[in-house]
Amino acid sequence: MEELLNILRELHPEVDFETEEHLIDGMILDSFDIVSLIASIHEEFGVTINAGKILPQNFNSAKALYALIQEIEEED
């Protein structure tokens, strides 16, 4: 989880990603951030987030995003 938090902090150091639960709904992350985030996650965790998984509920919080990463790791 700490690796993910570091990636997110690089995008928006002003955000408390440990408690924020409205990253998409609150328009904290934009489409460019999502693309950068997906690329960084692939590099750091070796997982590919396919288009079907790019849903607001998967990106609204660091916790939800980490759960998605774990889900994809288990599928591989």
PDB file with SEQRES, HELIX, SHEET and CRYST1 records, atoms N, CA, C and O in Angstrom:
SEQRES   1 A   76  MET GLU GLU LEU LEU ASN ILE LEU ARG GLU LEU HIS PRO          
SEQRES   2 A   76  GLU VAL ASP PHE GLU THR GLU GLU HIS LEU ILE ASP GLY          
SEQRES   3 A   76  MET ILE LEU ASP SER PHE ASP ILE VAL SER LEU ILE ALA          
SEQRES   4 A   76  SER ILE HIS GLU GLU PHE GLY VAL THR ILE ASN ALA GLY          
SEQRES   5 A   76  LYS ILE LEU PRO GLN ASN PHE ASN SER ALA LYS ALA LEU          
SEQRES   6 A   76  TYR ALA LEU ILE GLN GLU ILE GLU GLU GLU ASP                  
HELIX    1 AA1 GLU A    2  LEU A   11  1                                  10    
HELIX    2 AA2 SER A   31  PHE A   45  1                                  15    
HELIX    3 AA3 ALA A   51  LYS A   53  5                                   3    
HELIX    4 AA4 PRO A   56  PHE A   59  1                                   4    
HELIX    5 AA5 ALA A   62  GLU A   75  1                                  14    
CRYST1    1.000    1.000    1.000  90.00  90.00  90.00 P 1           1          
ATOM      1  N   MET A   1       0.823  -1.198   0.000  1.00  0.00           N  
ATOM      2  CA  MET A   1       0.000   0.000   0.000  1.00  0.00           C  
ATOM      3  C   MET A   1       0.862   1.255   0.000  1.00  0.00           C  
ATOM      4  O   MET A   1       0.507   2.250  -0.632  1.00  0.00           O  
ATOM      5  N   GLU A   2       1.987   1.219   0.698  1.00  0.00           N  
ATOM      6  CA  GLU A   2       2.846   2.402   0.773  1.00  0.00           C  
ATOM      7  C   GLU A   2       3.369   2.809  -0.605  1.00  0.00           C  
ATOM      8  O   GLU A   2       3.500   3.998  -0.896  1.00  0.00           O  
ATOM      9  N   GLU A   3       3.667   1.818  -1.452  1.00  0.00           N  
ATOM     10  CA  GLU A   3       4.123   2.125  -2.812  1.00  0.00           C  
ATOM     11  C   GLU A   3       3.045   2.889  -3.574  1.00  0.00           C  
ATOM     12  O   GLU A   3       3.343   3.850  -4.283  1.00  0.00           O  
ATOM     13  N   LEU A   4       1.804   2.463  -3.428  1.00  0.00           N  
ATOM     14  CA  LEU A   4       0.689   3.138  -4.093  1.00  0.00           C  
ATOM     15  C   LEU A   4       0.528   4.555  -3.563  1.00  0.00           C  
ATOM     16  O   LEU A   4       0.345   5.491  -4.341  1.00  0.00           O  
ATOM     17  N   LEU A   5       0.594   4.719  -2.265  1.00  0.00           N  
ATOM     18  CA  LEU A   5       0.481   6.053  -1.676  1.00  0.00           C  
ATOM     19  C   LEU A   5       1.581   6.974  -2.197  1.00  0.00           C  
ATOM     20  O   LEU A   5       1.332   8.154  -2.444  1.00  0.00           O  
ATOM     21  N   ASN A   6       2.777   6.456  -2.365  1.00  0.00           N  
ATOM     22  CA  ASN A   6       3.872   7.262  -2.913  1.00  0.00           C  
ATOM     23  C   ASN A   6       3.583   7.698  -4.339  1.00  0.00           C  
ATOM     24  O   ASN A   6       3.860   8.839  -4.708  1.00  0.00           O  
ATOM     25  N   ILE A   7       3.030   6.799  -5.143  1.00  0.00           N  
ATOM     26  CA  ILE A   7       2.667   7.139  -6.526  1.00  0.00           C  
ATOM     27  C   ILE A   7       1.617   8.250  -6.518  1.00  0.00           C  
ATOM     28  O   ILE A   7       1.733   9.226  -7.259  1.00  0.00           O  
ATOM     29  N   LEU A   8       0.608   8.097  -5.689  1.00  0.00           N  
ATOM     30  CA  LEU A   8      -0.460   9.096  -5.620  1.00  0.00           C  
ATOM     31  C   LEU A   8       0.067  10.440  -5.125  1.00  0.00           C  
ATOM     32  O   LEU A   8      -0.328  11.487  -5.637  1.00  0.00           O  
ATOM     33  N   ARG A   9       0.951  10.417  -4.138  1.00  0.00           N  
ATOM     34  CA  ARG A   9       1.516  11.668  -3.601  1.00  0.00           C  
ATOM     35  C   ARG A   9       2.344  12.410  -4.633  1.00  0.00           C  
ATOM     36  O   ARG A   9       2.423  13.639  -4.607  1.00  0.00           O  
ATOM     37  N   GLU A  10       2.969  11.661  -5.548  1.00  0.00           N  
ATOM     38  CA  GLU A  10       3.719  12.308  -6.627  1.00  0.00           C  
ATOM     39  C   GLU A  10       2.786  13.096  -7.533  1.00  0.00           C  
ATOM     40  O   GLU A  10       3.160  14.148  -8.049  1.00  0.00           O  
ATOM     41  N   LEU A  11       1.580  12.594  -7.727  1.00  0.00           N  
ATOM     42  CA  LEU A  11       0.601  13.285  -8.575  1.00  0.00           C  
ATOM     43  C   LEU A  11       0.036  14.525  -7.889  1.00  0.00           C  
ATOM     44  O   LEU A  11      -0.064  15.590  -8.499  1.00  0.00           O  
ATOM     45  N   HIS A  12      -0.335  14.380  -6.606  1.00  0.00           N  
ATOM     46  CA  HIS A  12      -0.975  15.462  -5.856  1.00  0.00           C  
ATOM     47  C   HIS A  12      -0.486  15.449  -4.411  1.00  0.00           C  
ATOM     48  O   HIS A  12      -1.148  14.882  -3.541  1.00  0.00           O  
ATOM     49  N   PRO A  13       0.660  16.064  -4.145  1.00  0.00           N  
ATOM     50  CA  PRO A  13       1.200  16.034  -2.781  1.00  0.00           C  
ATOM     51  C   PRO A  13       0.318  16.713  -1.734  1.00  0.00           C  
ATOM     52  O   PRO A  13       0.480  16.476  -0.537  1.00  0.00           O  
ATOM     53  N   GLU A  14      -0.601  17.546  -2.176  1.00  0.00           N  
ATOM     54  CA  GLU A  14      -1.464  18.279  -1.237  1.00  0.00           C  
ATOM     55  C   GLU A  14      -2.638  17.456  -0.714  1.00  0.00           C  
ATOM     56  O   GLU A  14      -3.338  17.898   0.197  1.00  0.00           O  
ATOM     57  N   VAL A  15      -2.865  16.276  -1.269  1.00  0.00           N  
ATOM     58  CA  VAL A  15      -4.029  15.456  -0.915  1.00  0.00           C  
ATOM     59  C   VAL A  15      -3.645  14.408   0.132  1.00  0.00           C  
ATOM     60  O   VAL A  15      -2.576  13.804   0.048  1.00  0.00           O  
ATOM     61  N   ASP A  16      -4.523  14.195   1.121  1.00  0.00           N  
ATOM     62  CA  ASP A  16      -4.338  13.129   2.097  1.00  0.00           C  
ATOM     63  C   ASP A  16      -4.988  11.859   1.536  1.00  0.00           C  
ATOM     64  O   ASP A  16      -6.175  11.610   1.745  1.00  0.00           O  
ATOM     65  N   PHE A  17      -4.203  11.082   0.837  1.00  0.00           N  
ATOM     66  CA  PHE A  17      -4.726   9.895   0.162  1.00  0.00           C  
ATOM     67  C   PHE A  17      -5.099   8.772   1.127  1.00  0.00           C  
ATOM     68  O   PHE A  17      -5.799   7.836   0.740  1.00  0.00           O  
ATOM     69  N   GLU A  18      -4.653   8.850   2.347  1.00  0.00           N  
ATOM     70  CA  GLU A  18      -5.006   7.818   3.326  1.00  0.00           C  
ATOM     71  C   GLU A  18      -6.453   7.959   3.796  1.00  0.00           C  
ATOM     72  O   GLU A  18      -7.049   6.982   4.251  1.00  0.00           O  
ATOM     73  N   THR A  19      -7.022   9.151   3.694  1.00  0.00           N  
ATOM     74  CA  THR A  19      -8.404   9.357   4.156  1.00  0.00           C  
ATOM     75  C   THR A  19      -9.370   9.780   3.049  1.00  0.00           C  
ATOM     76  O   THR A  19     -10.580   9.615   3.201  1.00  0.00           O  
ATOM     77  N   GLU A  20      -8.864  10.317   1.949  1.00  0.00           N  
ATOM     78  CA  GLU A  20      -9.735  10.819   0.876  1.00  0.00           C  
ATOM     79  C   GLU A  20     -10.457   9.664   0.184  1.00  0.00           C  
ATOM     80  O   GLU A  20      -9.836   8.673  -0.201  1.00  0.00           O  
ATOM     81  N   GLU A  21     -11.771   9.802   0.032  1.00  0.00           N  
ATOM     82  CA  GLU A  21     -12.579   8.742  -0.590  1.00  0.00           C  
ATOM     83  C   GLU A  21     -13.364   9.239  -1.803  1.00  0.00           C  
ATOM     84  O   GLU A  21     -14.274   8.558  -2.275  1.00  0.00           O  
ATOM     85  N   HIS A  22     -13.016  10.415  -2.305  1.00  0.00           N  
ATOM     86  CA  HIS A  22     -13.736  10.992  -3.447  1.00  0.00           C  
ATOM     87  C   HIS A  22     -12.758  11.528  -4.483  1.00  0.00           C  
ATOM     88  O   HIS A  22     -12.899  12.654  -4.962  1.00  0.00           O  
ATOM     89  N   LEU A  23     -11.769  10.714  -4.823  1.00  0.00           N  
ATOM     90  CA  LEU A  23     -10.741  11.170  -5.751  1.00  0.00           C  
ATOM     91  C   LEU A  23     -11.302  11.452  -7.141  1.00  0.00           C  
ATOM     92  O   LEU A  23     -10.867  12.391  -7.806  1.00  0.00           O  
ATOM     93  N   ILE A  24     -12.256  10.653  -7.577  1.00  0.00           N  
ATOM     94  CA  ILE A  24     -12.885  10.863  -8.884  1.00  0.00           C  
ATOM     95  C   ILE A  24     -14.102  11.765  -8.725  1.00  0.00           C  
ATOM     96  O   ILE A  24     -14.225  12.786  -9.402  1.00  0.00           O  
ATOM     97  N   ASP A  25     -15.002  11.375  -7.819  1.00  0.00           N  
ATOM     98  CA  ASP A  25     -16.236  12.143  -7.623  1.00  0.00           C  
ATOM     99  C   ASP A  25     -15.953  13.584  -7.206  1.00  0.00           C  
ATOM    100  O   ASP A  25     -16.715  14.490  -7.546  1.00  0.00           O  
ATOM    101  N   GLY A  26     -14.867  13.799  -6.473  1.00  0.00           N  
ATOM    102  CA  GLY A  26     -14.495  15.137  -6.036  1.00  0.00           C  
ATOM    103  C   GLY A  26     -13.601  15.863  -7.029  1.00  0.00           C  
ATOM    104  O   GLY A  26     -13.126  16.968  -6.764  1.00  0.00           O  
ATOM    105  N   MET A  27     -13.379  15.231  -8.170  1.00  0.00           N  
ATOM    106  CA  MET A  27     -12.567  15.776  -9.262  1.00  0.00           C  
ATOM    107  C   MET A  27     -11.144  16.124  -8.822  1.00  0.00           C  
ATOM    108  O   MET A  27     -10.563  17.101  -9.295  1.00  0.00           O  
ATOM    109  N   ILE A  28     -10.593  15.329  -7.924  1.00  0.00           N  
ATOM    110  CA  ILE A  28      -9.201  15.492  -7.515  1.00  0.00           C  
ATOM    111  C   ILE A  28      -8.290  14.897  -8.583  1.00  0.00           C  
ATOM    112  O   ILE A  28      -7.270  15.485  -8.942  1.00  0.00           O  
ATOM    113  N   LEU A  29      -8.670  13.725  -9.085  1.00  0.00           N  
ATOM    114  CA  LEU A  29      -7.928  13.094 -10.174  1.00  0.00           C  
ATOM    115  C   LEU A  29      -8.653  13.347 -11.493  1.00  0.00           C  
ATOM    116  O   LEU A  29      -9.867  13.165 -11.593  1.00  0.00           O  
ATOM    117  N   ASP A  30      -7.892  13.769 -12.504  1.00  0.00           N  
ATOM    118  CA  ASP A  30      -8.479  13.957 -13.828  1.00  0.00           C  
ATOM    119  C   ASP A  30      -8.023  12.821 -14.749  1.00  0.00           C  
ATOM    120  O   ASP A  30      -7.309  11.916 -14.318  1.00  0.00           O  
ATOM    121  N   SER A  31      -8.431  12.874 -15.995  1.00  0.00           N  
ATOM    122  CA  SER A  31      -8.129  11.782 -16.929  1.00  0.00           C  
ATOM    123  C   SER A  31      -6.627  11.621 -17.142  1.00  0.00           C  
ATOM    124  O   SER A  31      -6.147  10.496 -17.281  1.00  0.00           O  
ATOM    125  N   PHE A  32      -5.879  12.715 -17.170  1.00  0.00           N  
ATOM    126  CA  PHE A  32      -4.428  12.610 -17.316  1.00  0.00           C  
ATOM    127  C   PHE A  32      -3.815  11.916 -16.099  1.00  0.00           C  
ATOM    128  O   PHE A  32      -2.914  11.089 -16.236  1.00  0.00           O  
ATOM    129  N   ASP A  33      -4.310  12.258 -14.913  1.00  0.00           N  
ATOM    130  CA  ASP A  33      -3.836  11.603 -13.688  1.00  0.00           C  
ATOM    131  C   ASP A  33      -4.091  10.101 -13.745  1.00  0.00           C  
ATOM    132  O   ASP A  33      -3.239   9.305 -13.350  1.00  0.00           O  
ATOM    133  N   ILE A  34      -5.259   9.720 -14.234  1.00  0.00           N  
ATOM    134  CA  ILE A  34      -5.611   8.293 -14.309  1.00  0.00           C  
ATOM    135  C   ILE A  34      -4.651   7.555 -15.239  1.00  0.00           C  
ATOM    136  O   ILE A  34      -4.176   6.468 -14.911  1.00  0.00           O  
ATOM    137  N   VAL A  35      -4.368   8.147 -16.398  1.00  0.00           N  
ATOM    138  CA  VAL A  35      -3.431   7.527 -17.345  1.00  0.00           C  
ATOM    139  C   VAL A  35      -2.053   7.385 -16.704  1.00  0.00           C  
ATOM    140  O   VAL A  35      -1.429   6.328 -16.801  1.00  0.00           O  
ATOM    141  N   SER A  36      -1.579   8.435 -16.055  1.00  0.00           N  
ATOM    142  CA  SER A  36      -0.275   8.394 -15.382  1.00  0.00           C  
ATOM    143  C   SER A  36      -0.271   7.352 -14.266  1.00  0.00           C  
ATOM    144  O   SER A  36       0.697   6.612 -14.096  1.00  0.00           O  
ATOM    145  N   LEU A  37      -1.348   7.308 -13.523  1.00  0.00           N  
ATOM    146  CA  LEU A  37      -1.490   6.370 -12.417  1.00  0.00           C  
ATOM    147  C   LEU A  37      -1.455   4.925 -12.905  1.00  0.00           C  
ATOM    148  O   LEU A  37      -0.774   4.084 -12.317  1.00  0.00           O  
ATOM    149  N   ILE A  38      -2.176   4.642 -13.960  1.00  0.00           N  
ATOM    150  CA  ILE A  38      -2.203   3.280 -14.516  1.00  0.00           C  
ATOM    151  C   ILE A  38      -0.810   2.866 -14.978  1.00  0.00           C  
ATOM    152  O   ILE A  38      -0.386   1.735 -14.742  1.00  0.00           O  
ATOM    153  N   ALA A  39      -0.098   3.778 -15.636  1.00  0.00           N  
ATOM    154  CA  ALA A  39       1.261   3.475 -16.099  1.00  0.00           C  
ATOM    155  C   ALA A  39       2.199   3.232 -14.914  1.00  0.00           C  
ATOM    156  O   ALA A  39       3.003   2.300 -14.942  1.00  0.00           O  
ATOM    157  N   SER A  40       2.099   4.057 -13.884  1.00  0.00           N  
ATOM    158  CA  SER A  40       2.956   3.898 -12.707  1.00  0.00           C  
ATOM    159  C   SER A  40       2.641   2.616 -11.953  1.00  0.00           C  
ATOM    160  O   SER A  40       3.548   1.955 -11.447  1.00  0.00           O  
ATOM    161  N   ILE A  41       1.367   2.258 -11.873  1.00  0.00           N  
ATOM    162  CA  ILE A  41       0.969   1.012 -11.216  1.00  0.00           C  
ATOM    163  C   ILE A  41       1.521  -0.181 -11.978  1.00  0.00           C  
ATOM    164  O   ILE A  41       1.996  -1.145 -11.378  1.00  0.00           O  
ATOM    165  N   HIS A  42       1.459  -0.114 -13.293  1.00  0.00           N  
ATOM    166  CA  HIS A  42       2.007  -1.204 -14.111  1.00  0.00           C  
ATOM    167  C   HIS A  42       3.509  -1.345 -13.859  1.00  0.00           C  
ATOM    168  O   HIS A  42       4.023  -2.454 -13.715  1.00  0.00           O  
ATOM    169  N   GLU A  43       4.194  -0.221 -13.808  1.00  0.00           N  
ATOM    170  CA  GLU A  43       5.643  -0.238 -13.583  1.00  0.00           C  
ATOM    171  C   GLU A  43       5.992  -0.750 -12.181  1.00  0.00           C  
ATOM    172  O   GLU A  43       6.902  -1.565 -12.028  1.00  0.00           O  
ATOM    173  N   GLU A  44       5.281  -0.282 -11.174  1.00  0.00           N  
ATOM    174  CA  GLU A  44       5.593  -0.626  -9.775  1.00  0.00           C  
ATOM    175  C   GLU A  44       5.116  -2.027  -9.382  1.00  0.00           C  
ATOM    176  O   GLU A  44       5.834  -2.763  -8.704  1.00  0.00           O  
ATOM    177  N   PHE A  45       3.900  -2.393  -9.810  1.00  0.00           N  
ATOM    178  CA  PHE A  45       3.291  -3.645  -9.359  1.00  0.00           C  
ATOM    179  C   PHE A  45       3.272  -4.737 -10.431  1.00  0.00           C  
ATOM    180  O   PHE A  45       3.022  -5.903 -10.123  1.00  0.00           O  
ATOM    181  N   GLY A  46       3.535  -4.365 -11.686  1.00  0.00           N  
ATOM    182  CA  GLY A  46       3.526  -5.350 -12.764  1.00  0.00           C  
ATOM    183  C   GLY A  46       2.143  -5.828 -13.144  1.00  0.00           C  
ATOM    184  O   GLY A  46       1.993  -6.919 -13.695  1.00  0.00           O  
ATOM    185  N   VAL A  47       1.121  -5.021 -12.857  1.00  0.00           N  
ATOM    186  CA  VAL A  47      -0.247  -5.387 -13.223  1.00  0.00           C  
ATOM    187  C   VAL A  47      -0.768  -4.435 -14.288  1.00  0.00           C  
ATOM    188  O   VAL A  47      -0.389  -3.264 -14.337  1.00  0.00           O  
ATOM    189  N   THR A  48      -1.637  -4.954 -15.130  1.00  0.00           N  
ATOM    190  CA  THR A  48      -2.262  -4.158 -16.172  1.00  0.00           C  
ATOM    191  C   THR A  48      -3.727  -3.961 -15.823  1.00  0.00           C  
ATOM    192  O   THR A  48      -4.465  -4.931 -15.649  1.00  0.00           O  
ATOM    193  N   ILE A  49      -4.145  -2.716 -15.720  1.00  0.00           N  
ATOM    194  CA  ILE A  49      -5.549  -2.402 -15.446  1.00  0.00           C  
ATOM    195  C   ILE A  49      -6.238  -2.210 -16.785  1.00  0.00           C  
ATOM    196  O   ILE A  49      -6.002  -1.218 -17.475  1.00  0.00           O  
ATOM    197  N   ASN A  50      -7.098  -3.170 -17.156  1.00  0.00           N  
ATOM    198  CA  ASN A  50      -7.760  -3.069 -18.454  1.00  0.00           C  
ATOM    199  C   ASN A  50      -8.921  -2.077 -18.396  1.00  0.00           C  
ATOM    200  O   ASN A  50      -9.358  -1.669 -17.320  1.00  0.00           O  
ATOM    201  N   ALA A  51      -9.398  -1.707 -19.555  1.00  0.00           N  
ATOM    202  CA  ALA A  51     -10.426  -0.663 -19.668  1.00  0.00           C  
ATOM    203  C   ALA A  51     -11.681  -0.979 -18.858  1.00  0.00           C  
ATOM    204  O   ALA A  51     -12.316  -0.067 -18.327  1.00  0.00           O  
ATOM    205  N   GLY A  52     -12.044  -2.242 -18.758  1.00  0.00           N  
ATOM    206  CA  GLY A  52     -13.233  -2.629 -18.021  1.00  0.00           C  
ATOM    207  C   GLY A  52     -13.143  -2.372 -16.522  1.00  0.00           C  
ATOM    208  O   GLY A  52     -14.163  -2.327 -15.835  1.00  0.00           O  
ATOM    209  N   LYS A  53     -11.930  -2.204 -16.016  1.00  0.00           N  
ATOM    210  CA  LYS A  53     -11.713  -1.960 -14.585  1.00  0.00           C  
ATOM    211  C   LYS A  53     -11.560  -0.471 -14.265  1.00  0.00           C  
ATOM    212  O   LYS A  53     -11.479  -0.089 -13.097  1.00  0.00           O  
ATOM    213  N   ILE A  54     -11.522   0.365 -15.303  1.00  0.00           N  
ATOM    214  CA  ILE A  54     -11.363   1.806 -15.086  1.00  0.00           C  
ATOM    215  C   ILE A  54     -12.743   2.398 -14.810  1.00  0.00           C  
ATOM    216  O   ILE A  54     -13.397   2.966 -15.685  1.00  0.00           O  
ATOM    217  N   LEU A  55     -13.151   2.239 -13.562  1.00  0.00           N  
ATOM    218  CA  LEU A  55     -14.453   2.702 -13.091  1.00  0.00           C  
ATOM    219  C   LEU A  55     -14.242   3.627 -11.902  1.00  0.00           C  
ATOM    220  O   LEU A  55     -13.302   3.431 -11.131  1.00  0.00           O  
ATOM    221  N   PRO A  56     -15.094   4.627 -11.741  1.00  0.00           N  
ATOM    222  CA  PRO A  56     -14.920   5.561 -10.620  1.00  0.00           C  
ATOM    223  C   PRO A  56     -14.769   4.874  -9.267  1.00  0.00           C  
ATOM    224  O   PRO A  56     -13.931   5.282  -8.463  1.00  0.00           O  
ATOM    225  N   GLN A  57     -15.556   3.847  -9.003  1.00  0.00           N  
ATOM    226  CA  GLN A  57     -15.487   3.195  -7.693  1.00  0.00           C  
ATOM    227  C   GLN A  57     -14.129   2.535  -7.448  1.00  0.00           C  
ATOM    228  O   GLN A  57     -13.743   2.339  -6.295  1.00  0.00           O  
ATOM    229  N   ASN A  58     -13.399   2.190  -8.509  1.00  0.00           N  
ATOM    230  CA  ASN A  58     -12.077   1.593  -8.339  1.00  0.00           C  
ATOM    231  C   ASN A  58     -10.986   2.635  -8.111  1.00  0.00           C  
ATOM    232  O   ASN A  58      -9.883   2.294  -7.684  1.00  0.00           O  
ATOM    233  N   PHE A  59     -11.285   3.899  -8.392  1.00  0.00           N  
ATOM    234  CA  PHE A  59     -10.280   4.960  -8.309  1.00  0.00           C  
ATOM    235  C   PHE A  59     -10.648   6.061  -7.313  1.00  0.00           C  
ATOM    236  O   PHE A  59      -9.922   7.049  -7.211  1.00  0.00           O  
ATOM    237  N   ASN A  60     -11.739   5.922  -6.586  1.00  0.00           N  
ATOM    238  CA  ASN A  60     -12.186   6.974  -5.674  1.00  0.00           C  
ATOM    239  C   ASN A  60     -11.348   7.080  -4.410  1.00  0.00           C  
ATOM    240  O   ASN A  60     -11.360   8.117  -3.747  1.00  0.00           O  
ATOM    241  N   SER A  61     -10.622   6.023  -4.068  1.00  0.00           N  
ATOM    242  CA  SER A  61      -9.773   6.066  -2.880  1.00  0.00           C  
ATOM    243  C   SER A  61      -8.548   5.184  -3.098  1.00  0.00           C  
ATOM    244  O   SER A  61      -8.547   4.287  -3.942  1.00  0.00           O  
ATOM    245  N   ALA A  62      -7.516   5.460  -2.323  1.00  0.00           N  
ATOM    246  CA  ALA A  62      -6.311   4.626  -2.391  1.00  0.00           C  
ATOM    247  C   ALA A  62      -6.644   3.195  -1.974  1.00  0.00           C  
ATOM    248  O   ALA A  62      -6.114   2.237  -2.538  1.00  0.00           O  
ATOM    249  N   LYS A  63      -7.517   3.062  -0.992  1.00  0.00           N  
ATOM    250  CA  LYS A  63      -7.915   1.736  -0.510  1.00  0.00           C  
ATOM    251  C   LYS A  63      -8.599   0.927  -1.616  1.00  0.00           C  
ATOM    252  O   LYS A  63      -8.299  -0.252  -1.803  1.00  0.00           O  
ATOM    253  N   ALA A  64      -9.516   1.561  -2.345  1.00  0.00           N  
ATOM    254  CA  ALA A  64     -10.211   0.882  -3.442  1.00  0.00           C  
ATOM    255  C   ALA A  64      -9.241   0.528  -4.561  1.00  0.00           C  
ATOM    256  O   ALA A  64      -9.331  -0.549  -5.150  1.00  0.00           O  
ATOM    257  N   LEU A  65      -8.327   1.424  -4.848  1.00  0.00           N  
ATOM    258  CA  LEU A  65      -7.348   1.179  -5.900  1.00  0.00           C  
ATOM    259  C   LEU A  65      -6.406   0.046  -5.512  1.00  0.00           C  
ATOM    260  O   LEU A  65      -6.053  -0.787  -6.348  1.00  0.00           O  
ATOM    261  N   TYR A  66      -6.002   0.014  -4.252  1.00  0.00           N  
ATOM    262  CA  TYR A  66      -5.131  -1.067  -3.790  1.00  0.00           C  
ATOM    263  C   TYR A  66      -5.863  -2.407  -3.839  1.00  0.00           C  
ATOM    264  O   TYR A  66      -5.267  -3.430  -4.176  1.00  0.00           O  
ATOM    265  N   ALA A  67      -7.141  -2.404  -3.506  1.00  0.00           N  
ATOM    266  CA  ALA A  67      -7.944  -3.634  -3.596  1.00  0.00           C  
ATOM    267  C   ALA A  67      -8.007  -4.117  -5.050  1.00  0.00           C  
ATOM    268  O   ALA A  67      -7.945  -5.318  -5.313  1.00  0.00           O  
ATOM    269  N   LEU A  68      -8.130  -3.172  -5.989  1.00  0.00           N  
ATOM    270  CA  LEU A  68      -8.141  -3.530  -7.411  1.00  0.00           C  
ATOM    271  C   LEU A  68      -6.809  -4.153  -7.812  1.00  0.00           C  
ATOM    272  O   LEU A  68      -6.782  -5.164  -8.514  1.00  0.00           O  
ATOM    273  N   ILE A  69      -5.715  -3.561  -7.375  1.00  0.00           N  
ATOM    274  CA  ILE A  69      -4.388  -4.106  -7.696  1.00  0.00           C  
ATOM    275  C   ILE A  69      -4.267  -5.531  -7.154  1.00  0.00           C  
ATOM    276  O   ILE A  69      -3.787  -6.422  -7.854  1.00  0.00           O  
ATOM    277  N   GLN A  70      -4.700  -5.746  -5.915  1.00  0.00           N  
ATOM    278  CA  GLN A  70      -4.634  -7.085  -5.332  1.00  0.00           C  
ATOM    279  C   GLN A  70      -5.510  -8.064  -6.096  1.00  0.00           C  
ATOM    280  O   GLN A  70      -5.119  -9.211  -6.306  1.00  0.00           O  
ATOM    281  N   GLU A  71      -6.686  -7.626  -6.512  1.00  0.00           N  
ATOM    282  CA  GLU A  71      -7.595  -8.478  -7.286  1.00  0.00           C  
ATOM    283  C   GLU A  71      -6.935  -8.902  -8.596  1.00  0.00           C  
ATOM    284  O   GLU A  71      -6.991 -10.072  -8.973  1.00  0.00           O  
ATOM    285  N   ILE A  72      -6.318  -7.961  -9.279  1.00  0.00           N  
ATOM    286  CA  ILE A  72      -5.668  -8.273 -10.557  1.00  0.00           C  
ATOM    287  C   ILE A  72      -4.474  -9.202 -10.333  1.00  0.00           C  
ATOM    288  O   ILE A  72      -4.239 -10.112 -11.129  1.00  0.00           O  
ATOM    289  N   GLU A  73      -3.720  -8.979  -9.255  1.00  0.00           N  
ATOM    290  CA  GLU A  73      -2.580  -9.861  -8.943  1.00  0.00           C  
ATOM    291  C   GLU A  73      -3.058 -11.292  -8.693  1.00  0.00           C  
ATOM    292  O   GLU A  73      -2.402 -12.247  -9.109  1.00  0.00           O  
ATOM    293  N   GLU A  74      -4.184 -11.440  -8.024  1.00  0.00           N  
ATOM    294  CA  GLU A  74      -4.722 -12.777  -7.735  1.00  0.00           C  
ATOM    295  C   GLU A  74      -5.204 -13.476  -9.001  1.00  0.00           C  
ATOM    296  O   GLU A  74      -5.135 -14.701  -9.103  1.00  0.00           O  
ATOM    297  N   GLU A  75      -5.696 -12.692  -9.970  1.00  0.00           N  
ATOM    298  CA  GLU A  75      -6.191 -13.266 -11.214  1.00  0.00           C  
ATOM    299  C   GLU A  75      -5.054 -13.811 -12.069  1.00  0.00           C  
ATOM    300  O   GLU A  75      -5.238 -14.765 -12.825  1.00  0.00           O  
ATOM    301  N   ASP A  76      -3.877 -13.198 -11.947  1.00  0.00           N  
ATOM    302  CA  ASP A  76      -2.719 -13.603 -12.784  1.00  0.00           C  
ATOM    303  C   ASP A  76      -2.089 -14.876 -12.330  1.00  0.00           C  
ATOM    304  O   ASP A  76      -1.117 -15.333 -12.931  1.00  0.00           O  
TER     305      ASP A  76                                                      
END                                                                             
